[in-house]
Amino acid sequence: MSGRGLHRTGTLVLSLLMSAIGIGLIVESLAAVGGVVSSRLLLGVLFLAAGGARLYLLGRGRRT
């Protein structure tokens, strides 16, 4: 595997992990008895957004 392919695979794996962590944090914060707006919920949304943005940019880069 070339360096570019290895980098792309690593980015894909880390992006999926970031999204999974974000979903886990969101589910955990919504299942807790605490308020709807919490730091865990905000952190989960940010992780999910960052992972999704990385996946979007990774897919967009393949077309060029």
Secondary structure, 3 states (H helix, E strand, C coil): CCHHHHHHHHHHHHHHHHHHHHHHHHHHHHHCCCCCCCHHHHHHHHHHHHHHHHHHHHHHHHCC
